[in-house]
Amino acid sequence: MSSDTPTRDTALALLREFNQNESLIKHALAVEAVMRHFARKRGADEEKWGIVGLIHDLDYEKFPDQHCRKTEEILRERNWPEEYIRAVVSHGWGICSEVKPESEMEKVLFAVDELTGLVTTSALVRPSKSVLDMEASSVKKKWKDKRFAAGVDRSIIEKGAAMLGTDLSALITDTILGMRNVAEEIGLKGSVAL
């Protein structure tokens, strides 16, 4: 059975088919933008990386107890390429999946998924409510306060940074830069003029 390369439109329609929660949609758009940023920086396939970021939490709203496994099933039914499916499943490594991130794309997704949530929360408590004027130091100030964005597992971000061989500040900076590209769409333009 051959698989067709999915388009962004196909991925976005699929995301919206399984998700109505706007916060989850914004998270998907943020992760997509960060994945695209990293792909450009690394000379990789920006479209592929972006689509993987866009659909990584496809099943989370409707099937939270089957996270990653249900997405794998949905994508297989729709004949998605194995590389996309494996990347999506690997972002849940150690939480809801035994598939360890191995490719560069998989490692980046694993590292930035939780981090986009911490960046978002950090931006929303700023006077500007924006990522456009935010630096890594703002996120790092909040890092140590475990009550701040308590749902964000910082150990996953640290593990992801180690897998990528990068330090935390660089990973945070690149995540912010990626999110700036979609600041308006994800509600983080705030009061900063573009």
Buried (B, 14 or more C-beta within 10 A) or exposed (E): EEBEEBEEEBBBEBBEEBBEEEEBBBBBBBBBBBBBBBBBEEEBBBBBBBBBBBBBBBBBBBBEEBBBBBBBBBBEEEEBBEBBBBBBBBBBBBEBBEBEBEEBBBBBBBBBBBBBBBBBBBBBEBEBBBBBBBEBEBBBEBBEEEEBBEEBBBEBBBBBBEBBEBEBBEBBBBBBBBBBBBBEBBBBBBEBEE
